Amino acid sequence: MPATKPPRRTSAGAPPWHRAAPAPVVLVSGPEALLGSRALGLIVDAARARDPETDVHRLEAATYTAGLLRSAASPSLFGGTALVIVEGAESMNDAFLTDAIEYVAAPDPEAVVIVRHGGGNRGKRLLDAARAAGVPEYGCPAVTRDSDLVDFVAAEFSRAGRTASAAAVRALVDSVGSDVSQLAAACSQLTMDVQGGIDEAAVAKYYGTRVNATGFAVADAAVVGDTAKALALVRHALETGTDPVPLVAAIAAKLRTLAKVGAARGRGVDPTRDLGIAPWQVDRARRELRNWDADRLATAIELVAAADHAVKGGDRAPAFTVERLVRHVAGLAADT
């Protein structure tokens, strides 16, 4: 059964994952695993809607054996469209590279072959050949920057046919964090649980405000030297039942990020590539480091270590310990 080709573009202008559709060869590119998985699911579902007897085969490009691709894409003796999903093309071996380039030049028009490439330079010859041949490509870019996360959540609600205020979107990102899978799950849950438009109150009801959902608001205020705001936030968090331990842990995580990003400067170290820190976190840390030098940062980390011991049983007044820590850290940041 021939498949209809969707719009064809180069990598820079690849249509987004949610437009993915069957074609004799399809390239699903980009590092975001959740979006890649969704794109594959859309293509499989569309193929099965056209032909319920679609026969799905899965191959791993890193452990591929020569000849498997053409064989898997061949028509079955029992009928049904052959659909082949090749995972991990960013780690492809030479056998797959050779067979895939050959296949792209002369694909079986009755089959659907999906190549999932997570990014990087490995297999560039295949990507270039596929794009030159007009193979449809769908992008799954990394969702890491704060603005990307906000856009992702807004798009999730939009695709679900629901309206959500900008404040609600912002609150959900702040409450759930930067894990794309968790954000997607939260959006899905809200669309099922909330009738009508989704506002900030709905997010607060199910996921809490930024204050009582995480300790990162406290840490954010403390590291920029805003003592009054940091103390108000920590007191509110404690009053609404937030345990002191995660509050201290959030401050510790914040200071560790500052230390890593600060240490990377001038050493040829890329915080995102080499240390695994999200780009938006790196950008924010660089701005926040204007309030710090190495000595004061080391002092703050020592204070956090002592507070961590205290709130885990070493002190009878953990709430006071957290307030004292926040006051000291904010004071160090403000002492510029």
Stockholm file with secondary structure:
# STOCKHOLM 1.0

chainA/1-336         MPATKPPRRTSAGAPPWHRAAPAPVVLVSGPEALLGSRALGLIVDAARARDPETDVHRLEAATYTAGLLRSAASPSLFGGTALVIVEGAESMNDAFLTDAIEYVAAPDPEAVVIVRHGGGNRGKRLLDAARAAGVPEYGCPAVTRDSDLVDFVAAEFSRAGRTASAAAVRALVDSVGSDVSQLAAACSQLTMDVQGGIDEAAVAKYYGTRVNATGFAVADAAVVGDTAKALALVRHALETGTDPVPLVAAIAAKLRTLAKVGAARGRGVDPTRDLGIAPWQVDRARRELRNWDADRLATAIELVAAADHAVKGGDRAPAFTVERLVRHVAGLAADT
#=GR chainA/1-336 SS CCCCCCCCCCGGGCCBGGGCCCCSEEEEESSCHHHHHHHHHHHHHHHHHHCTTCEEEEEEGGGCCTTHHHHHTSCCTTCCCEEEEEECGGGCCHHHHHHHHHHHHSCCTTSEEEEEECSSSTTHHHHHHHHHTTCCEEECCCCCSHHHHHHHHHHHHHHTTCCBCHHHHHHHHHHHCSCHHHHHHHHHHHHHHCCSSBCHHHHHHHHCCHHHHCSHHHHHHHHTTCHHHHHHHHHHHHHTTCCHHHHHHHHHHHHHHHHHHHHHTTTTCCHHHHHCCCHHHHHHHHHHGGGCCHHHHHHHHHHHHHHHHIIIIICSCHHHHHHHHHHHHHHHHHCC
#=GC SS_cons         CCCCCCCCCCGGGCCBGGGCCCCSEEEEESSCHHHHHHHHHHHHHHHHHHCTTCEEEEEEGGGCCTTHHHHHTSCCTTCCCEEEEEECGGGCCHHHHHHHHHHHHSCCTTSEEEEEECSSSTTHHHHHHHHHTTCCEEECCCCCSHHHHHHHHHHHHHHTTCCBCHHHHHHHHHHHCSCHHHHHHHHHHHHHHCCSSBCHHHHHHHHCCHHHHCSHHHHHHHHTTCHHHHHHHHHHHHHTTCCHHHHHHHHHHHHHHHHHHHHHTTTTCCHHHHHCCCHHHHHHHHHHGGGCCHHHHHHHHHHHHHHHHIIIIICSCHHHHHHHHHHHHHHHHHCC
//
